[in-house]
């Protein structure tokens, strides 16, 4: 499974490139009389807010729906998005939290966001929602300790 993730991600990006290039607007807007589905993959690093915790590597997928903009309306569109991530490379714990002094941690998340994306090829996207994180810490040579937390999350970026 791990060996197929990155080749599949690369193939998805290459296949979707012509779709992105077909949109001739840069900062303009196109009317979208009907909504559209969002399906995607994601990967990156997850940082733990505790001191002495190195980053873990995560991967996941996004499912969502972008709502329609009525004809003649300028601006962007709102969407609802569900994200699911899981650790594929555990982070290291480098402080004396445990008897052994070191260990590893991993996390899986489930999130629900409301997002807004401005119109055009170059766009701003902002989102806010809740995230349920399932954190597991394992000391070297010891038993795992699990902790679930529900938190508010928000973010923004340029695309």
N, C-alpha and C positions, 0 to 999 in steps of 0.2 A: 504494500500500500504506500509506504513512504517513498519508494523508488518511482512511483507513478505520479506523485503529486506535482512536482515541478515541471515535468514534461507536459502534463495536462494543462497546467497554468499557462505555460508558454504557448501551447497550441491555441488556447482560448483567446489569448491576447492577439496572436497573429490573425486569427479568423475574424476577430471583431474590429481590427484596424480599418478595413475598407468602410465599415458602417460609420465610424467616427469621421472619416475623411469626406463622406458624402454630404455632411452638413456644411453648407457654404457660408453660414453666418458666423461672425466672430463675437461681437458683443450684442448683436441684434437678438431678435426673438422670433420664433415661429409659433403659430397657433397650434395647439394640440387638442383637437375636438374630442379625442377619446384618451383615456388613461393608458398606461403601459406598465408592464411587469418589470421588476428589477431582479436579476439573478446574477450573482457574482461570487468570486473567490477572493480571499484576502490572506495575507501572511505578513509577519513582522515580528517585532520583539515586544514583550510584555515586561514592564518595569514594576517591581514590587516597591511599595512606599516605605518598607522597613529598611533600616540601616544594615549594611552587611549582606544584602541580597543582590546577587548578580541577575542580569536579565535572563528571561526564558524565551525560547522561540515558539511562536504560535502560528497556527493556520486555521482557516475557517471559511464559512460561506455566508452570504447575505441573500435574503429573500425579501421582496418588498413590492409596493405598488405606488406609482406616481399618478396623482389625480389629474384629470383633464383640465386644460385652460380653455375657457370659452373663446370663440372667434372674436378678434378685435381687442382682446386684453393684452397689454404688454406686461412684461415682468416674468417671473419664474413660476415654478410649480411646487406644490407641497407633496410630500410622500410619507408613507409609513414603512419602516424597515425593521426586520428582525435579523439579528446577527448571532452566529454561533461560532465560538472558537475553542480550540483545544491545544495543549502544549505538545509539541513533538520533540523538543529538546529541553530537558529540565534546567532550571536555573540553580546556581550554586549558592549555598548559605555559608558565609565565611566569618561567623562570629560565634561566641560561646552561648548560644541559645540552648543547646542540648548538652548532655553529659559528654558526648564525643567531641563537641566543639564545632562540627561541620555537618553538612547535610545537603539535601536538594529540595527544591520546591517545584510544583507545577500547578496550573490553573486551567479550568474550563469556564467559559462564560456564556451566558444567554442574555441577550439585550433586546429591548424594544425601543425604537426611536421614532420621533416625528421630525421630519427634515424639510428644509426649504432650499431649493436650487434656483439661482437666477438664470435668466435666458442666455442663449448664445453658446458658442463653442468654448470660449474662455468664460468661466463662471465661478461664482462663490457658492459654497454649500455649507449650511449650518445645521446642526442637529442637536436634540436634547431628548433624554429619556432615562430609563432605568436599566441597570445591569445587575444580574445575579452572578456572583463569582464564587466558584467552588475551589478553594485553595487547599492544597495538600502539602504538608511539610514532612520530610522524612529524614531523621537524624542518621548519620553513618552508623550502620549496624543496629538500628532500632526500629520501632514501630511507627507507622505513619500517623499523623494527626491531621484531621480534616476540619475545615471551617467554612461555612457558607455566609456570604454577606450580600445584602441588597443595597445598592448605592445609586445616587443620582449621577448621571454622566452627560457631558455636553462636549461638542467639538465643532470645528469649522476648518475650512481650507479652500484652496483654489484648485480648479481643474481645467 
